[in-house]
Amino acid sequence: MEKRLQELPKLAEQAKKESKKYFTNLKKRTPKNLDYIMQELHDKEFEKTDCLACGNCCKTSSPIFIDKDIERISKHLKMKVVDFVSQYLQRDEDDFMVLKSAPCTFFDETDNTCFIYDVRPKACAEYPHTNRVKFIQITDLTIANTAICPATYNIVEALKKRIPLESNEKRKRK
């Protein structure tokens, strides 16, 4: 897994231009069953992917903490909301509440587990968002996640094979 994680950013960068073009074309002609296909690809990938063998999302990025997350986690940690926010969170450039540091404060690197797993942020529970309803709305996030999550990279590559799109060049020639 370590070797795969070292190679992943380069693989994702090499596929980025193609993926952006692919999703731009997919948005123009979105199949009605795209969410079902994504759910199927997501489920198939996570039958063979063990997040505990990876943990790269927790090591390298921060989830967005919504107000409900902050209240739930603060209560779980027996902290006042203001103290939790002050100790662990900051506003990012998009005005979202995120962790002050990476790896995640609540991540145990010895076994890739989470100290607050049962009350983790919604963004963590839904990561990598590849099985989300209205998936077509989060393709930019998905492309970004291909550099972090090997499963996301595999799902996007599987989608390209499952729903191949003609290039603009081929359409122009017809």
N, C-alpha and C positions, 0 to 999 in steps of 0.2 A: 504493500500500500504506500509506503514512503516514497518509493521510486515513482509510482503513479502520481502522487501529489507533487513531486518535484517537476514532473513533465507537464502536468495539467495546465499551468498558466501559458506555457508556450503553445500547447495544442489548441487551447481556447483562442489565443491570439491569432493563430494561423487560420482558424475556422471563423473568426469574428466577421470578416467582410462578407463571406458566403452566407453566414447565418443571418446577418442584417438584411441582405438582399432576399434571402429565402422568406423571412418573416414579413418583409415589405410586400412581397408578392402574395404571400398567404393572407395578409390582411385584405388585399384586393379581392380575393376569391376564397373567403373563409368557408370551409366545409361546415355544414350544419352540425355534423357529428364530431367536430374537433375536440370538444371537451371529453367526449366518451373515448376517443382515440388516445388523448393525453392521459386519461385515467388508466386505460389499459397499459400504455407504455410505462407509466409511473409504477403501477402495481408489478409489472413484469420485472422492471429494473430492481425494485426493492425486495423482490423475492431472493435476489442474489447479492444485494448490497447491504452490508452491515455498517450502519453509521458509527457504531462503537469501535469499529476497526479504523475509522477515519478521524472524525471530529474536526475536520478542517474548517468548517463554518464557525465553530466555537473558538478556534485558534486564531482566525484571521479577520473576522468581521463582527459587527454588532447588529443585533436585531433592533427594530424600532420598538420602543416601549410605549404603548398607549396608556391612557389614564387607568383603565380597568386593570391592566397588567401591574402598574405601579402600586395601586391600592392592594391588589391580591398578594403581591410579593412582599410588600411592606408588612402586611398583616402576618404573613407566614414567618417572616424574620423578626416579628415583634418589634417593629420599628415604626416611628412616625413617618408618614409620607414625605414630609419635608426633609427629614434626616436621611431617608433612603435616597431621595433625589440628589441631595447635596453630596452624599458619600459616593454614589455609583454612577450618576447620569450627568449628561450635558446635552445641550441643544446643538444639533449639527447644522450645516450650511443650508439645509432644506427646512429647518425649524422643527425637526423631529427629535424626540428624546432618545438618546443612544448611550451606550456604555462609554465611560471615560477612557477605557483602555481595552486592548486585546492582548492576549487571549481573554475570553470572558472571565470575569471575576468569579463566576459560579461554576466554572469548568474545572474538573479534576483531570489533569493531564496524565495521571498514572494509569487510568483506565477509561479515559474519554467519557466519563459520566458527568452528570449535571447535579449540583447540590440542591437545586430548586426545581428539578424535573417535573414534579407533580403540579407546580404552580408557575411553570416557565411562561415567558411571554407568548402571546398568540403567534407572533412572527416565527418563533422557534418551533412551535407545535406544527405549523403549516409548512415549514421549510422542507424542500426547496420550491414549493408553490407550483410544481409541475402538474399537480392534479386539481388545480383550482378551477372553479367555474369561471367562465369568461376568460379563459387562459389567454386568448388573443390580445387582451388588454395589458398583459405584463411581459410581453416578449423582450423588451429592453432589459428588464430585471432578470429574465431568464438567461439572456446572453451574458450578462454580468456574472451570474451564478455559475456559468460553465467554467469559469476560471477558478472557482472555489470548490465546487461540488462535483466529484467524478460522476455521480449518478446523473446529475443534470446534463453534463456533457454527453453522456451516453444516451439519455432520453432525447435530446435535441438531434443527435446524429441518427437515432432510430426513426424519429419523426420525418426527417428529410428523406429517408428511404421509404417510409410508409406512405407518405404523400409527396411524391416527386413533383416538382413544379417546373414547367417549361421556362427556359430563360427568355428574356425579352428578345434576344437575338433570333431564336427559333420562331417566336411568334411573328416577328417582323417579316421573316422570309416567307411565311405562309400566305 
